[in-house]
Amino acid sequence: MSTKMDWKALYNIAVGVARGLEYLHNSCVSKIVHFDIKPQNILMDGDLCPKISDFGLAKLCKNKESIVSLLDARGTIGYIAPEVFSKNFGEASHKSDVYSYGMVVLEMIGAKNKRRAETSRSNPSSMNFPEWIYDDLERKETIRLVGDHIMEEEEEKIVKKMALVGLWCIQTNPTDRPPIRKVIGMLEGSLEALQVPPKPLFDSHLVAAWETIKDSKDTSSISTQSLLERKTLRAGQDTLIVSREEV
């Protein structure tokens, strides 16, 4: 069964996922870093309340610690933070979940997949790091992020806020990303208080590291899609996962 979700519902889901991550990062006895935040691991109940699932790649650490020691890359291509597969970009931490969350938010509004087919061949990093979104925001062309649908003013504000928050979350340097608690404040605060973040750094090291892990034959550290029975809800060209089972 497929149905079109309105922007307010998508916004509420984004806030709900952020609150789930905030609980994992700050409210558990031991801090939990998920390392595989992606649409397939966001399950929803009948009231569209999101649940974070699949903790097979998660790591525990003491609440006062923020750095996580990893022996290998883990996560799903398209959502993995740069520092997870290359220490040239910093240390893996709870900020790695923030990066993955940002990619999910951009995908929710249709931004991450836009022009994927025509850009991925010429620029491999463009499929995963949507640098072009900045041009739309600078020209105040938020509508282009979601295709031809003509939005009302309130809808456009929601989309722009989600785009800005998503871009802050995918900053290349982990220290430039907001902690998830601040992300919640950004989502629930006023749009006027949000600034356009710096463009993430797309240097040769990042592209080379990304291509190395993408082309690697050893996929043991890359998670596979959950086998839970699912239904899908579509918003434009993007898909969120709904499960009949709660994890």
C-alpha positions as CSV (number, residue, x, y, z in Angstrom):
1,M,0.0,0.0,0.0
2,S,1.4,3.4,-1.0
3,T,0.2,6.8,0.0
4,K,1.5,10.3,-0.3
5,M,2.7,11.8,2.9
6,D,2.3,15.5,3.6
7,W,5.3,17.7,4.6
8,K,4.1,18.1,8.2
9,A,4.1,14.4,8.6
10,L,7.6,14.1,7.2
11,Y,8.8,16.9,9.5
12,N,7.3,15.1,12.5
13,I,9.1,11.9,11.5
14,A,12.4,13.8,11.2
15,V,12.0,15.2,14.7
16,G,11.0,11.8,16.0
17,V,14.1,10.1,14.6
18,A,16.3,12.9,16.0
19,R,14.7,12.4,19.5
20,G,15.4,8.7,19.2
21,L,19.0,9.4,18.4
22,E,19.2,11.9,21.3
23,Y,18.0,9.1,23.6
24,L,20.7,6.7,22.3
25,H,23.4,9.3,22.6
26,N,22.5,10.9,25.9
27,S,19.9,9.1,27.9
28,C,21.0,5.4,28.0
29,V,23.1,4.0,30.8
30,S,25.8,3.6,28.1
31,K,25.9,5.9,25.1
32,I,25.0,4.0,22.0
33,V,26.3,5.0,18.5
34,H,24.1,3.3,15.9
35,F,26.4,3.5,12.8
36,D,23.6,2.5,10.4
37,I,21.0,5.2,10.3
38,K,19.2,4.9,7.0
39,P,15.5,4.8,5.8
40,Q,15.4,1.0,6.0
41,N,16.2,1.2,9.7
42,I,13.5,3.7,10.5
43,L,10.3,1.8,11.3
44,M,7.0,3.4,12.0
45,D,3.9,2.3,13.8
46,G,0.3,3.0,12.8
47,D,0.5,6.5,14.0
48,L,3.7,7.2,12.0
49,C,5.8,7.3,15.2
50,P,9.3,6.4,14.1
51,K,11.4,3.7,15.7
52,I,15.1,3.2,15.2
53,S,15.8,-0.4,14.5
54,D,18.7,-2.8,13.6
55,F,21.4,-2.4,16.2
56,G,23.7,-5.0,14.6
57,L,26.5,-2.4,13.9
58,A,26.0,-0.3,17.1
59,K,28.8,0.4,19.5
60,L,28.6,1.1,23.3
61,C,30.7,3.7,25.0
62,K,30.8,5.4,28.3
63,N,28.6,8.5,28.5
64,K,31.6,10.8,29.0
65,E,33.3,9.4,25.9
66,S,32.6,10.6,22.4
67,I,35.2,8.8,20.4
68,V,34.5,5.3,19.2
69,S,37.3,2.8,18.2
70,L,36.5,1.0,15.0
71,L,38.5,-1.8,13.3
72,D,36.7,-1.5,10.0
73,A,34.2,0.7,8.2
74,R,30.6,0.0,9.0
75,G,27.3,1.3,7.7
76,T,25.5,1.6,4.4
77,I,26.9,3.2,1.3
78,G,25.3,6.6,0.9
79,Y,24.9,7.2,4.6
80,I,28.4,6.5,6.0
81,A,30.1,9.5,7.6
82,P,33.6,10.2,6.0
83,E,35.5,9.6,9.3
84,V,34.0,6.1,9.6
85,F,35.9,4.9,6.5
86,S,38.9,7.2,6.7
87,K,40.6,8.7,9.7
88,N,41.8,11.5,7.5
89,F,38.5,13.1,8.3
90,G,38.5,12.7,12.1
91,E,37.4,10.1,14.7
92,A,34.2,8.1,14.6
93,S,31.8,9.2,17.2
94,H,28.1,10.1,17.9
95,K,28.6,12.8,15.2
96,S,28.8,9.9,12.7
97,D,25.2,9.2,13.4
98,V,24.4,12.9,12.9
99,Y,25.9,12.7,9.4
100,S,23.8,9.6,8.5
101,Y,20.7,11.3,9.9
102,G,21.4,14.4,7.8
103,M,21.5,12.2,4.7
104,V,18.2,10.6,5.6
105,V,16.6,14.1,6.1
106,L,17.8,15.2,2.7
107,E,16.4,12.0,1.2
108,M,13.1,12.6,2.9
109,I,12.6,15.9,1.1
110,G,13.8,14.6,-2.2
111,A,17.1,16.4,-2.2
112,K,19.6,13.5,-1.9
113,N,18.3,11.7,-5.0
114,K,17.7,14.7,-7.2
115,R,19.6,14.5,-10.5
116,R,21.3,11.3,-9.3
117,A,21.4,9.6,-12.7
118,E,22.9,12.5,-14.6
119,T,25.5,13.6,-12.0
120,S,26.8,10.3,-10.5
121,R,28.7,9.4,-13.7
122,S,30.6,12.7,-14.0
123,N,31.1,13.2,-10.2
124,P,30.9,10.1,-8.0
125,S,30.8,12.1,-4.8
126,S,27.7,14.1,-6.0
127,M,25.4,11.2,-5.4
128,N,26.2,11.1,-1.7
129,F,27.2,14.7,-1.0
130,P,24.6,17.0,-2.5
131,E,26.7,20.1,-3.0
132,W,24.3,21.5,-5.6
133,I,21.6,22.1,-2.9
134,Y,23.5,25.2,-1.9
135,D,22.9,26.8,-5.2
136,D,19.1,26.2,-4.9
137,L,19.1,27.7,-1.4
138,E,21.2,30.7,-2.4
139,R,18.8,31.4,-5.3
140,K,15.8,30.8,-2.9
141,E,14.6,28.0,-5.2
142,T,13.5,25.6,-2.5
143,I,10.6,24.4,-4.7
144,R,13.2,22.8,-7.0
145,L,14.2,20.5,-4.2
146,V,11.0,18.6,-4.4
147,G,10.2,18.6,-8.1
148,D,7.2,20.1,-9.8
149,H,4.8,20.1,-6.8
150,I,3.7,23.7,-6.0
151,M,3.9,24.0,-2.2
152,E,2.1,26.4,0.1
153,E,4.2,28.9,2.1
154,E,4.2,26.8,5.3
155,E,5.2,23.7,3.3
156,E,8.1,25.5,1.7
157,K,9.3,26.7,5.1
158,I,9.3,23.1,6.4
159,V,11.3,21.9,3.4
160,K,13.8,24.7,3.7
161,K,14.3,24.1,7.4
162,M,14.8,20.4,6.8
163,A,17.3,21.1,4.0
164,L,19.3,23.5,6.2
165,V,19.4,21.1,9.1
166,G,20.4,18.2,6.8
167,L,23.2,20.2,5.3
168,W,24.5,21.1,8.8
169,C,24.5,17.5,9.7
170,I,26.6,16.3,6.7
171,Q,29.5,18.7,7.3
172,T,32.7,16.8,6.4
173,N,34.5,17.7,9.6
174,P,32.7,16.0,12.5
175,T,33.3,19.0,14.8
176,D,31.3,21.2,12.5
177,R,28.2,19.1,12.9
178,P,25.8,19.9,15.6
179,P,25.1,17.3,18.3
180,I,21.7,15.7,17.9
181,R,20.3,17.6,20.8
182,K,21.1,20.9,19.0
183,V,19.6,19.3,15.8
184,I,16.3,19.0,17.6
185,G,16.5,22.6,18.7
186,M,17.1,23.6,15.1
187,L,14.2,21.7,13.8
188,E,11.8,23.0,16.4
189,G,13.2,26.6,16.3
190,S,12.4,29.3,13.8
191,L,13.6,29.1,10.2
192,E,14.9,32.7,10.4
193,A,17.5,31.6,13.1
194,L,19.0,29.0,10.7
195,Q,22.0,30.0,8.5
196,V,23.2,28.3,5.4
197,P,26.2,26.1,6.6
198,P,29.5,26.0,4.8
199,K,29.8,23.7,1.9
200,P,31.3,20.4,2.8
201,L,34.8,19.8,1.6
202,F,34.9,17.7,-1.5
203,D,38.6,17.0,-1.8
204,S,40.5,14.2,-3.6
205,H,41.1,12.3,-0.3
206,L,37.3,12.1,0.4
207,V,36.4,10.9,-3.1
208,A,39.3,8.4,-3.2
209,A,38.3,7.0,0.2
210,W,34.7,6.8,-0.8
211,E,35.5,5.0,-4.0
212,T,37.8,2.5,-2.2
213,I,35.1,1.4,0.2
214,K,32.4,1.4,-2.5
215,D,34.5,-0.8,-4.8
216,S,35.7,-3.1,-2.0
217,K,35.0,-6.8,-2.5
218,D,34.9,-7.3,1.3
219,T,31.4,-6.2,2.3
220,S,31.3,-8.0,5.6
221,S,31.3,-4.6,7.5
222,I,28.5,-3.1,5.3
223,S,25.1,-3.9,6.6
224,T,22.4,-5.6,4.5
225,Q,18.8,-4.5,4.4
226,S,16.7,-5.8,7.2
227,L,14.5,-8.8,6.3
228,L,11.5,-7.6,8.4
229,E,8.2,-7.6,6.6
230,R,7.6,-4.1,5.5
231,K,5.2,-1.8,3.8
232,T,6.3,1.5,2.1
233,L,5.1,5.0,2.3
234,R,6.2,7.2,-0.6
235,A,6.8,10.9,-0.6
236,G,7.7,12.0,-4.1
237,Q,10.5,9.7,-5.2
238,D,11.7,8.8,-1.7
239,T,10.7,5.9,0.5
240,L,10.4,5.5,4.2
241,I,10.0,2.1,5.8
242,V,7.0,1.0,7.8
243,S,7.1,-2.4,9.5
244,R,4.4,-4.5,11.0
245,E,6.8,-5.5,13.6
246,E,8.3,-3.3,16.3
247,V,12.0,-3.7,17.2
